[in-house]
Amino acid sequence: MSSPLERPLKFEIALSSSHPQLLEGLDIWLRLGLISDTQVRQLCQEFLVCSVVLRSQPEAKKKVVFLTSDPVQELPVAALQSSRSRQPQQKTVEPNFVSTMLQSLGAELSVRWLLFLGVFLVVVSSGVLAASQWEKFPASGQYGVLFAYTLSFWGLSFWATRQNNLRLTAQTLLIVTLLLVPVNFWAMDSFQLWQNPVDLVAVAIAWPTLTAITVLLSKNRSIFTNLRTGKLPLVNILGLSYLHWGWQLPGFPLIAVYVAMIGTTIITIYHNYQQPNIVSEQDRNDVHDGLRLRHSLSISLPAAVIIYALIVLLVRAIFVAGVNVTQLGLAIGICGWLVTWLAQE
């Protein structure tokens, strides 16, 4: 038998349904536990829900629609709890022009682009060194500087190839060494190293060394994967380097440029048609792993090296040897057509 203290109290309160503190009072009772959520819902449905008359037309019948919204959700505590459950929306701050430019610049300055920038600076400085003739040093000493740092790049590439985390650097150093080979032959001819026996010793050392370096680079699968099917690209690269000799003879610069353009076009077209169309899975893996620099180009790396050697010949003929550009119009046209054809192939 329950005690008198446990008996529920029942009392009536007369309030207006439009009382401004009605919902607030119900909310306080709900928090104090004096009234349950079910009782609040029952009170709201009985006394706080009204009918709404909708008229679409004057002659239309009245339609009574009962509000289906939950009155408990309108209580202050319920609204407060629902607002707390929502995460505050943080205002997005738009970056200004300076920060956007710095972010774009930081994204562009990757390791690969820095390596390409180093390649460009080395090749340009080598061309300036080959075109200029120092008067304070003998010819063999002048050329020895260029030959020394060509061998330095070659030596550093060997060290980089043995480091697992410097694969891209090793490929870059090997390519720089290969690009310096035509410049070395240009320098030997510009310095006229065959005028005395001492300079001939430098030629006797540099010529077979540079030839051996080019042959060894052609066998490197990390940069030249498609030279395994033939020796024509290797012969073409060496021939373009050897054509820098003999430019002291009258009329030879023009002959050398046309021989280079016509001969390269014939060799390249013949070699490309002799290439097999079937590529093995191992070759695809080698290309994927070892030719990241090649994928950034629209043509293969051997073709890019050959085009570079042709451009070096053109630059020397026009800006150093002083050949009239009108006489080289056909050669420039052949070079442009060859570049376009290689890009399409």
DRENDO-1510 file (C-alpha; in Angstrom, 1 decimal, always signed):
<recs>
REC; n; res; u; v; w
REC; 1; MET; +0.0; +0.0; +0.0 .
REC; 2; SER; +1.5; +3.3; -1.1 .
REC; 3; SER; +2.2; +6.1; +1.3 .
REC; 4; PRO; +0.5; +9.5; +1.1 .
REC; 5; LEU; +3.8; +11.1; -0.1 .
REC; 6; GLU; +3.9; +8.9; -3.2 .
REC; 7; ARG; +0.4; +9.8; -4.4 .
REC; 8; PRO; +0.4; +12.0; -7.4 .
REC; 9; LEU; -0.8; +15.6; -7.0 .
REC; 10; LYS; -3.5; +16.8; -9.3 .
REC; 11; PHE; -4.3; +20.5; -9.7 .
REC; 12; GLU; -5.6; +22.7; -12.4 .
REC; 13; ILE; -4.2; +26.0; -13.6 .
REC; 14; ALA; -6.2; +28.4; -15.8 .
REC; 15; LEU; -3.9; +30.1; -18.2 .
REC; 16; SER; -4.4; +31.8; -21.5 .
REC; 17; SER; -3.1; +29.9; -24.5 .
REC; 18; SER; -1.4; +33.1; -25.8 .
REC; 19; HIS; +0.4; +33.7; -22.5 .
REC; 20; PRO; +4.0; +34.8; -23.5 .
REC; 21; GLN; +5.7; +32.7; -20.7 .
REC; 22; LEU; +3.6; +29.6; -21.2 .
REC; 23; LEU; +6.2; +27.7; -23.2 .
REC; 24; GLU; +9.0; +28.9; -20.9 .
REC; 25; GLY; +7.1; +27.7; -17.9 .
REC; 26; LEU; +6.6; +24.3; -19.4 .
REC; 27; ASP; +10.2; +24.2; -20.3 .
REC; 28; ILE; +11.2; +24.9; -16.6 .
REC; 29; TRP; +8.9; +22.2; -15.4 .
REC; 30; LEU; +10.3; +19.8; -17.9 .
REC; 31; ARG; +13.8; +20.4; -16.7 .
REC; 32; LEU; +12.8; +20.1; -13.1 .
REC; 33; GLY; +11.1; +16.8; -13.8 .
REC; 34; LEU; +7.7; +17.9; -12.6 .
REC; 35; ILE; +6.2; +17.0; -15.9 .
REC; 36; SER; +7.1; +14.4; -18.5 .
REC; 37; ASP; +7.7; +14.8; -22.2 .
REC; 38; THR; +4.5; +12.9; -22.9 .
REC; 39; GLN; +2.5; +15.2; -20.8 .
REC; 40; VAL; +4.0; +18.2; -22.6 .
REC; 41; ARG; +3.2; +16.8; -26.0 .
REC; 42; GLN; -0.4; +16.1; -24.9 .
REC; 43; LEU; -0.9; +19.6; -23.6 .
REC; 44; CYS; +0.5; +21.1; -26.7 .
REC; 45; GLN; -1.6; +18.9; -29.0 .
REC; 46; GLU; -4.8; +19.7; -27.0 .
REC; 47; PHE; -4.4; +23.4; -26.3 .
REC; 48; LEU; -1.6; +24.8; -28.6 .
REC; 49; VAL; -2.6; +23.4; -32.0 .
REC; 50; CYS; -5.1; +25.4; -34.0 .
REC; 51; SER; -6.8; +24.8; -37.3 .
REC; 52; VAL; -5.9; +26.8; -40.4 .
REC; 53; VAL; -8.4; +27.7; -43.1 .
REC; 54; LEU; -7.0; +27.7; -46.6 .
REC; 55; ARG; -8.9; +29.3; -49.5 .
REC; 56; SER; -7.6; +28.8; -53.0 .
REC; 57; GLN; -10.7; +30.4; -54.6 .
REC; 58; PRO; -13.7; +32.4; -53.1 .
REC; 59; GLU; -16.1; +29.6; -54.0 .
REC; 60; ALA; -13.9; +26.9; -52.7 .
REC; 61; LYS; -14.9; +25.0; -49.6 .
REC; 62; LYS; -13.1; +25.5; -46.4 .
REC; 63; LYS; -10.3; +23.1; -45.6 .
REC; 64; VAL; -9.2; +22.5; -42.1 .
REC; 65; VAL; -5.5; +21.6; -41.8 .
REC; 66; PHE; -4.0; +20.7; -38.4 .
REC; 67; LEU; -0.4; +21.7; -37.9 .
REC; 68; THR; +1.9; +18.7; -37.8 .
REC; 69; SER; +4.9; +20.4; -36.4 .
REC; 70; ASP; +6.1; +19.2; -33.1 .
REC; 71; PRO; +5.4; +21.9; -30.4 .
REC; 72; VAL; +8.0; +20.5; -28.1 .
REC; 73; GLN; +10.7; +21.4; -30.6 .
REC; 74; GLU; +9.6; +25.0; -30.1 .
REC; 75; LEU; +10.6; +25.0; -26.5 .
REC; 76; PRO; +13.6; +27.0; -25.5 .
REC; 77; VAL; +15.6; +24.0; -24.2 .
REC; 78; ALA; +14.9; +21.9; -27.2 .
REC; 79; ALA; +15.9; +24.7; -29.5 .
REC; 80; LEU; +19.0; +25.2; -27.5 .
REC; 81; GLN; +20.0; +21.5; -27.6 .
REC; 82; SER; +19.4; +21.3; -31.3 .
REC; 83; SER; +21.5; +24.4; -31.8 .
REC; 84; ARG; +24.3; +22.9; -29.7 .
REC; 85; SER; +24.2; +19.7; -31.7 .
REC; 86; ARG; +24.9; +21.6; -34.9 .
REC; 87; GLN; +28.5; +22.4; -35.6 .
REC; 88; PRO; +29.2; +26.1; -36.0 .
REC; 89; GLN; +29.8; +27.1; -39.6 .
REC; 90; GLN; +33.2; +28.6; -39.9 .
REC; 91; LYS; +33.6; +31.5; -42.3 .
REC; 92; THR; +35.9; +30.6; -45.2 .
REC; 93; VAL; +38.6; +33.2; -45.6 .
REC; 94; GLU; +39.5; +33.7; -49.2 .
REC; 95; PRO; +43.2; +34.0; -49.8 .
REC; 96; ASN; +44.5; +37.2; -51.2 .
REC; 97; PHE; +46.4; +37.5; -54.5 .
REC; 98; VAL; +49.8; +37.4; -52.9 .
REC; 99; SER; +49.2; +34.1; -51.0 .
REC; 100; THR; +47.6; +32.5; -54.0 .
REC; 101; MET; +50.6; +33.4; -56.2 .
REC; 102; LEU; +53.0; +32.1; -53.6 .
REC; 103; GLN; +51.1; +28.8; -53.3 .
REC; 104; SER; +51.1; +28.4; -57.1 .
REC; 105; LEU; +54.8; +29.2; -57.2 .
REC; 106; GLY; +55.6; +26.6; -54.5 .
REC; 107; ALA; +53.6; +24.0; -56.3 .
REC; 108; GLU; +55.5; +24.6; -59.5 .
REC; 109; LEU; +59.0; +24.6; -57.9 .
REC; 110; SER; +59.3; +20.9; -57.6 .
REC; 111; VAL; +62.5; +18.9; -57.7 .
REC; 112; ARG; +62.0; +18.0; -61.3 .
REC; 113; TRP; +61.7; +21.6; -62.5 .
REC; 114; LEU; +64.7; +22.6; -60.4 .
REC; 115; LEU; +66.7; +19.8; -62.1 .
REC; 116; PHE; +65.6; +21.0; -65.6 .
REC; 117; LEU; +66.6; +24.5; -64.6 .
REC; 118; GLY; +70.0; +23.3; -63.7 .
REC; 119; VAL; +70.3; +21.4; -67.0 .
REC; 120; PHE; +69.4; +24.6; -68.9 .
REC; 121; LEU; +71.9; +26.7; -67.0 .
REC; 122; VAL; +74.7; +24.1; -67.5 .
REC; 123; VAL; +74.0; +23.7; -71.2 .
REC; 124; VAL; +73.8; +27.5; -71.9 .
REC; 125; SER; +77.0; +28.2; -69.9 .
REC; 126; SER; +78.7; +25.4; -71.9 .
REC; 127; GLY; +77.6; +27.0; -75.1 .
REC; 128; VAL; +79.0; +30.3; -74.1 .
REC; 129; LEU; +82.2; +28.7; -73.0 .
REC; 130; ALA; +82.5; +26.9; -76.4 .
REC; 131; ALA; +81.8; +30.1; -78.4 .
REC; 132; SER; +84.2; +32.3; -76.4 .
REC; 133; GLN; +88.0; +32.0; -76.7 .
REC; 134; TRP; +90.0; +33.0; -73.7 .
REC; 135; GLU; +93.2; +34.8; -74.4 .
REC; 136; LYS; +94.8; +34.3; -71.0 .
REC; 137; PHE; +95.1; +30.5; -71.2 .
REC; 138; PRO; +96.3; +28.2; -73.9 .
REC; 139; ALA; +93.7; +26.4; -76.1 .
REC; 140; SER; +94.2; +23.1; -74.4 .
REC; 141; GLY; +93.7; +24.7; -71.0 .
REC; 142; GLN; +90.5; +26.5; -72.1 .
REC; 143; TYR; +89.0; +23.3; -73.5 .
REC; 144; GLY; +90.2; +21.4; -70.4 .
REC; 145; VAL; +87.8; +23.3; -68.2 .
REC; 146; LEU; +84.8; +22.2; -70.3 .
REC; 147; PHE; +86.1; +18.6; -70.5 .
REC; 148; ALA; +86.7; +18.5; -66.8 .
REC; 149; TYR; +83.2; +19.3; -65.7 .
REC; 150; THR; +81.8; +17.1; -68.4 .
REC; 151; LEU; +83.7; +14.2; -66.7 .
REC; 152; SER; +82.5; +15.5; -63.4 .
REC; 153; PHE; +78.9; +15.1; -64.4 .
REC; 154; TRP; +79.7; +11.7; -65.7 .
REC; 155; GLY; +81.3; +10.7; -62.4 .
REC; 156; LEU; +78.5; +12.1; -60.3 .
REC; 157; SER; +76.0; +10.2; -62.3 .
REC; 158; PHE; +77.7; +6.9; -61.4 .
REC; 159; TRP; +77.5; +7.8; -57.7 .
REC; 160; ALA; +73.8; +8.8; -58.0 .
REC; 161; THR; +72.8; +5.6; -59.8 .
REC; 162; ARG; +73.9; +3.6; -56.8 .
REC; 163; GLN; +71.7; +5.6; -54.5 .
REC; 164; ASN; +68.1; +4.4; -54.3 .
REC; 165; ASN; +66.6; +7.8; -53.4 .
REC; 166; LEU; +68.5; +9.7; -56.2 .
REC; 167; ARG; +67.2; +8.0; -59.3 .
REC; 168; LEU; +65.8; +11.1; -60.9 .
REC; 169; THR; +69.0; +13.0; -60.1 .
REC; 170; ALA; +71.1; +10.2; -61.7 .
REC; 171; GLN; +69.0; +10.3; -64.9 .
REC; 172; THR; +69.3; +14.1; -65.0 .
REC; 173; LEU; +73.1; +14.0; -64.6 .
REC; 174; LEU; +73.3; +11.3; -67.4 .
REC; 175; ILE; +71.3; +13.5; -69.7 .
REC; 176; VAL; +73.4; +16.6; -68.9 .
REC; 177; THR; +76.5; +14.6; -69.8 .
REC; 178; LEU; +75.0; +13.5; -73.1 .
REC; 179; LEU; +74.0; +17.1; -74.0 .
REC; 180; LEU; +77.5; +18.3; -73.3 .
REC; 181; VAL; +79.1; +15.9; -75.8 .
REC; 182; PRO; +78.2; +18.0; -79.0 .
REC; 183; VAL; +79.4; +21.2; -77.1 .
REC; 184; ASN; +82.7; +19.5; -76.4 .
REC; 185; PHE; +83.3; +18.8; -80.1 .
REC; 186; TRP; +82.2; +22.4; -80.9 .
REC; 187; ALA; +84.8; +23.6; -78.4 .
REC; 188; MET; +87.6; +21.5; -79.8 .
REC; 189; ASP; +87.0; +22.9; -83.3 .
REC; 190; SER; +86.6; +26.5; -82.0 .
REC; 191; PHE; +89.9; +26.3; -80.1 .
REC; 192; GLN; +91.6; +24.7; -83.1 .
REC; 193; LEU; +93.4; +22.1; -81.0 .
REC; 194; TRP; +95.1; +20.5; -84.0 .
REC; 195; GLN; +97.5; +23.4; -84.5 .
REC; 196; ASN; +100.3; +22.1; -82.2 .
REC; 197; PRO; +101.2; +18.7; -80.7 .
REC; 198; VAL; +100.3; +19.6; -77.1 .
REC; 199; ASP; +96.7; +20.4; -78.1 .
REC; 200; LEU; +96.6; +17.3; -80.2 .
REC; 201; VAL; +97.2; +15.3; -77.0 .
REC; 202; ALA; +94.0; +16.8; -75.5 .
REC; 203; VAL; +92.1; +15.9; -78.7 .
REC; 204; ALA; +93.5; +12.3; -78.5 .
REC; 205; ILE; +92.2; +12.0; -75.0 .
REC; 206; ALA; +88.9; +13.8; -75.3 .
REC; 207; TRP; +87.7; +12.3; -78.6 .
REC; 208; PRO; +87.7; +8.6; -77.6 .
REC; 209; THR; +86.5; +9.4; -74.1 .
REC; 210; LEU; +83.5; +11.3; -75.3 .
REC; 211; THR; +82.7; +8.6; -77.9 .
REC; 212; ALA; +82.9; +5.9; -75.2 .
REC; 213; ILE; +80.6; +8.0; -72.9 .
REC; 214; THR; +78.0; +8.3; -75.6 .
REC; 215; VAL; +78.1; +4.6; -76.4 .
REC; 216; LEU; +77.8; +3.7; -72.7 .
REC; 217; LEU; +74.9; +6.1; -72.3 .
REC; 218; SER; +73.1; +4.6; -75.2 .
REC; 219; LYS; +73.2; +1.2; -73.4 .
REC; 220; ASN; +71.7; +2.7; -70.2 .
REC; 221; ARG; +68.2; +1.3; -70.0 .
REC; 222; SER; +67.1; +4.0; -67.6 .
REC; 223; ILE; +67.2; +6.7; -70.2 .
REC; 224; PHE; +67.4; +4.9; -73.6 .
REC; 225; THR; +65.1; +2.0; -73.8 .
REC; 226; ASN; +64.5; +1.9; -77.5 .
REC; 227; LEU; +68.1; +2.0; -78.7 .
REC; 228; ARG; +68.3; -1.7; -78.1 .
REC; 229; THR; +66.6; -2.4; -81.5 .
REC; 230; GLY; +69.2; -0.8; -83.6 .
REC; 231; LYS; +72.4; +1.3; -83.7 .
REC; 232; LEU; +71.1; +4.0; -86.0 .
REC; 233; PRO; +70.2; +6.5; -83.2 .
REC; 234; LEU; +73.7; +6.1; -81.7 .
REC; 235; VAL; +75.4; +6.6; -85.1 .
REC; 236; ASN; +73.2; +9.6; -85.6 .
REC; 237; ILE; +74.1; +11.2; -82.3 .
REC; 238; LEU; +77.8; +10.6; -82.8 .
REC; 239; GLY; +77.6; +11.9; -86.4 .
REC; 240; LEU; +76.0; +15.1; -85.3 .
REC; 241; SER; +78.8; +15.6; -82.8 .
REC; 242; TYR; +81.6; +14.9; -85.4 .
REC; 243; LEU; +80.1; +17.4; -87.8 .
REC; 244; HIS; +81.3; +20.2; -85.5 .
REC; 245; TRP; +84.9; +19.5; -86.8 .
REC; 246; GLY; +86.3; +21.2; -89.8 .
REC; 247; TRP; +84.3; +24.5; -89.7 .
REC; 248; GLN; +87.4; +26.4; -90.4 .
REC; 249; LEU; +87.2; +25.3; -94.0 .
REC; 250; PRO; +85.3; +27.7; -96.3 .
REC; 251; GLY; +81.7; +26.7; -97.0 .
REC; 252; PHE; +81.8; +23.7; -94.6 .
REC; 253; PRO; +79.4; +25.1; -92.0 .
REC; 254; LEU; +76.6; +25.2; -94.6 .
REC; 255; ILE; +77.5; +21.7; -95.9 .
REC; 256; ALA; +77.6; +20.3; -92.3 .
REC; 257; VAL; +74.1; +21.7; -91.5 .
REC; 258; TYR; +72.5; +20.2; -94.6 .
REC; 259; VAL; +74.2; +16.9; -94.2 .
REC; 260; ALA; +73.0; +16.8; -90.6 .
REC; 261; MET; +69.4; +17.7; -91.5 .
REC; 262; ILE; +69.0; +15.4; -94.5 .
REC; 263; GLY; +71.0; +12.5; -92.9 .
REC; 264; THR; +69.1; +12.7; -89.6 .
REC; 265; THR; +65.7; +12.7; -91.5 .
REC; 266; ILE; +66.6; +9.6; -93.5 .
REC; 267; ILE; +68.0; +7.7; -90.5 .
REC; 268; THR; +65.1; +8.7; -88.2 .
REC; 269; ILE; +62.3; +7.7; -90.7 .
REC; 270; TYR; +64.1; +4.4; -91.5 .
REC; 271; HIS; +64.7; +3.6; -87.9 .
REC; 272; ASN; +61.1; +4.3; -86.8 .
REC; 273; TYR; +59.7; +2.1; -89.5 .
REC; 274; GLN; +62.0; -0.7; -88.5 .
REC; 275; GLN; +60.8; -0.5; -84.9 .
REC; 276; PRO; +58.6; -3.4; -83.8 .
REC; 277; ASN; +55.1; -2.4; -82.8 .
REC; 278; ILE; +54.8; -5.0; -80.0 .
REC; 279; VAL; +56.1; -3.9; -76.7 .
REC; 280; SER; +56.6; -6.4; -73.9 .
REC; 281; GLU; +55.3; -6.0; -70.4 .
REC; 282; GLN; +58.8; -5.7; -69.1 .
REC; 283; ASP; +59.5; -2.9; -71.5 .
REC; 284; ARG; +56.4; -1.1; -70.3 .
REC; 285; ASN; +57.5; -1.4; -66.7 .
REC; 286; ASP; +61.0; -0.1; -67.6 .
REC; 287; VAL; +59.4; +2.9; -69.3 .
REC; 288; HIS; +57.1; +3.5; -66.4 .
REC; 289; ASP; +59.9; +3.3; -63.8 .
REC; 290; GLY; +62.9; +4.8; -65.6 .
REC; 291; LEU; +61.6; +7.3; -68.1 .
REC; 292; ARG; +59.8; +10.0; -66.0 .
REC; 293; LEU; +61.8; +12.7; -67.8 .
REC; 294; ARG; +60.8; +11.2; -71.1 .
REC; 295; HIS; +57.1; +11.3; -70.3 .
REC; 296; SER; +57.3; +15.0; -69.7 .
REC; 297; LEU; +58.2; +15.4; -73.4 .
REC; 298; SER; +56.0; +14.8; -76.4 .
REC; 299; ILE; +58.6; +12.8; -78.1 .
REC; 300; SER; +61.1; +10.1; -77.0 .
REC; 301; LEU; +64.3; +11.0; -75.3 .
REC; 302; PRO; +66.7; +9.8; -78.1 .
REC; 303; ALA; +64.7; +11.9; -80.6 .
REC; 304; ALA; +64.9; +14.9; -78.3 .
REC; 305; VAL; +68.6; +14.5; -78.0 .
REC; 306; ILE; +69.0; +14.3; -81.8 .
REC; 307; ILE; +66.8; +17.4; -82.2 .
REC; 308; TYR; +68.9; +19.2; -79.6 .
REC; 309; ALA; +72.1; +18.3; -81.6 .
REC; 310; LEU; +70.5; +19.7; -84.8 .
REC; 311; ILE; +69.6; +22.9; -83.0 .
REC; 312; VAL; +73.1; +23.3; -81.7 .
REC; 313; LEU; +74.4; +23.0; -85.3 .
REC; 314; LEU; +71.9; +25.6; -86.5 .
REC; 315; VAL; +72.8; +28.0; -83.7 .
REC; 316; ARG; +76.5; +27.7; -84.3 .
REC; 317; ALA; +76.0; +28.2; -88.1 .
REC; 318; ILE; +73.8; +31.3; -87.7 .
REC; 319; PHE; +75.2; +33.1; -84.7 .
REC; 320; VAL; +78.9; +32.0; -84.7 .
REC; 321; ALA; +79.9; +31.0; -88.2 .
REC; 322; GLY; +77.8; +33.8; -89.7 .
REC; 323; VAL; +76.0; +31.8; -92.3 .
REC; 324; ASN; +73.2; +33.7; -94.0 .
REC; 325; VAL; +69.8; +32.6; -92.8 .
REC; 326; THR; +68.3; +32.6; -96.3 .
REC; 327; GLN; +70.7; +29.9; -97.2 .
REC; 328; LEU; +69.5; +27.8; -94.3 .
REC; 329; GLY; +65.8; +28.1; -95.0 .
REC; 330; LEU; +65.4; +24.6; -96.4 .
REC; 331; ALA; +67.4; +23.2; -93.4 .
REC; 332; ILE; +65.2; +25.0; -90.9 .
REC; 333; GLY; +62.1; +23.7; -92.7 .
REC; 334; ILE; +63.4; +20.1; -92.7 .
REC; 335; CYS; +64.1; +20.4; -88.9 .
REC; 336; GLY; +60.6; +21.7; -88.2 .
REC; 337; TRP; +59.0; +19.0; -90.2 .
REC; 338; LEU; +61.1; +16.4; -88.4 .
REC; 339; VAL; +60.1; +17.7; -85.0 .
REC; 340; THR; +56.4; +17.6; -86.0 .
REC; 341; TRP; +56.6; +14.1; -87.5 .
REC; 342; LEU; +58.4; +12.8; -84.4 .
REC; 343; ALA; +55.8; +14.3; -82.1 .
REC; 344; GLN; +53.0; +12.6; -84.1 .
REC; 345; GLU; +54.8; +9.3; -84.1 .
</recs>
